[in-house]
């Protein structure tokens, strides 16, 4: 589904993402981990069109070349993201937030009734249907993260990019969130690419993990293999492998 080849992003003399290559398949959940400053969010920004990749960067989605495309065009193709810092529209209602996602999703300019129906369905799936009329700014952080996820789902995506969606949540909230992410894949066939620092959240949910360190991909494999990888331990603990 997603093929990223030699993804590279430089800021002046700093190489934030250093020729990273990987693929994500249909209905697959892939984790992206690494120490702070490893280049995880920068890689997301290259995929989503926020940054233009440098060098020979290639981002292809289901046979369509996305390299250099604008974020709204990439979203129209079905690649949709959430943000590390929650970006809800706080002066609008919960429903209006999700209608915005449905309106600017993969189906251009849907009828208002169609967009609202899609938004209500996404809220019900996530578990926020009873907060539809509330202002987004009145929600606690866990529900605002759920709202971002519902808004992303309402775009009718094929690939979700989730940026540390579990941060700041309690263990119980994390368990609910990981259950929803699993259902997004199992019930809707949507692939998920998920940046996360909370290992308990990611290890039991993903099919495969990619590890970045100083912009380079240092490991890739199933969770149990990554947990044993000496290079990964060295990256996180500062030890020599």
N, C-alpha and C positions, 0 to 999 in steps of 0.2 A: 504493500500500500504506500508507504513512505520510504523513499530511498534518499539518504543524505550522503553525499560523496565529497570528501576533502573540505568539509565546512571549516572556514577560517574567518576570524574577525580580529583585526588589529586596531588598537587605539594609540596612535603615535608609535612609540617604540614598544608598546606592550602587546604581546600576542595573547588575547583572551581566550580564543578557541583556535586550536592548532591542528588543522587538517584531520578533523574527526569524520569517520565514515561508519554508517550503520544502516540497518533497515528495520522497519516495523511492519508486521503482517496484519492481515485481517483479524478482527476480534482478538487482539493480543493486548495485554497490559504489560508495559515495559517501564521499569523504574530507572531514574537517572539520579545517581548519588555522587557525592564528592565533598571535600572540605569546603568551607567558606572561601569564595574567590576562585573556585575551580573552573568557572566558566559556564555553569549550568543554565542560568537564566539568559546569559548572552547567547548560548546555543538556541534556546527557545526563541529569542528575539530574531535570530537569523532565519529560523524556520518560518516564523509568523510574519516576516516582512518588516518588522520594526527596524532592523538593521540590514543593510546590504552586505552580504558576505564578500570577503576579499579573495584574491587569488583565484583558484579553480573551483570555488564553492559551487555545488550543484544540489538543488533541492527539488526532487521530483515526487509528485503525489498522484498515484494511480495513472501513471503515464503522462501526466501534465507537468511541464516544467514550471516551477514556481520561483525559480531564482530571479530576484530583482522585482518580483510582483509586489504591489501595494498590499498592506494588511487587509483591507476590505475585500480585495479580489481573492486573496487566499482564504478568507472566511467563506466567501461564496463557493469556493471549491470544496468546503467541508472540513477545513482545519481551523479549529476554534480553541481559544485559550481562556484560562482564568489567571489571576495575578497573585503574586506573593503578598502584596498589600491589597486588601479588599477594595474593589472599586465599584461599589454599588452607587446608584443614583439616589442619594438619601432623601431628597425632597419629593421623590415620586413614591407611589405605593409599590408594594412587593409585586403585585400583578403587573403594573405598568413597567417595572424593570424587566420582567420576563417577556412582556409583549414587545419591548424594544429588541430583544434578542430574536424573537420570531420574525419581526419585521425586516431585520437586516441579515437574515440567515441565508441559507442556500437557495431558497425560493424567493426570487426578487419581488418586492412589493406585493405581498399577499393581501387579500381582503382583510379589513380590520377584524371581522368576526372569525376568520380563519386563524389569524395571528393570536387572538385572545383564546380561542379554543386550544391551540397548541400550547400557549402559556399556562393555562389552567391544568392541562394534562401533565406538563413538566413539573409544576408545583406539587401535584398529587403524587407523582412518582418519587420526588425528593422528600416529601413529607411536610410541605409548607402550605398546603391548601388552606388551612385555617387562618393563615396570616396574610392572605391575599390583599385585604383592604388596608392593612397597616402600612405606615410609612417605613421605607427600608431603613432609615436612620434610627428607628426605634428598636431594631432587632439586636439581640446580643451577637457577639462575634461568631459563634458557631452557626447561628441561623443566617447571618450575612454571607458566610462561606457557602452554606447550602443554597442561598439565593443566587450567588454567582454561578454555581453549578447548574441550577435550574435554568438560568438565563442562557448559559452555553448550550444546554440540551435543547432549548426551544429553537435554536438555529438549525436543528436537524443535521448535526455534524456526523462525519465518519471517523474523525480523529479528534480527541480531546487532549490538549496540552494543559496539565494541571501543575501549577507552580506552588509547592509547599502548602497545599490546601489543608493539611492537618495541623499546621503550626498554631500554637495557642489554644488548642482544644484539650479537654479532659480525656482520660482514658476511655470513658464511656462514650463520649462524643466521637472519638477516633474510631471506636469499634463500629458505631453506626455509619460513619462516613465510609469506612472500608467496605462495609456490606453494600452500600449504595454503589460504590465504584465497581464492585464485582457484578452487581445486577446490571449496570450500564453495559458491561461487556456481554454478560450471559443472556440478557433478555432483549437487548437492542442491537447487539452485534457491533458496537462501537469500540474502536481501538482507543487505548489510553496511553499517553506518554506522561510520566508522573515524576516530577522532582520532589524529593522528600528528604528531610533530615531525621525524622522519627522512624528508626529502623523497625520498631515493633509494628508500625502501621504498614510498612511497605513489604516486609519480608514474607508475610503470609498471604499476600494478595497478588503480587506480580508474577508473571511467567518468566521474566528475564530481567536482569539488571545490567545497566551500563555505568561504568565508573569513570569520572573525570578527575584529573589532578593537574593543576597548573595549565589548564586548557587542553591537555592531551587525554585521549582515551587510554586508560591503563588496564582495563579489564572489562569483560562482558561474559555473562553466563547466567545460569539459574541461581536463585538466592543461596542455596546451600553451598554452591561452589564459590560464590563471591565471599561468603562468610569465612571461608578457609584460605582465601587468596592472600599471600604474604605481601604483595604490592599494595593491596587495599588496606591491610593493617598498617603498613608503613605510612601511607598517605594520611590516615586518620590519626595515628598515634605518634607520628614523627620519628618512627624507628627505622633503622636500615633493614631492607628486606632480606 
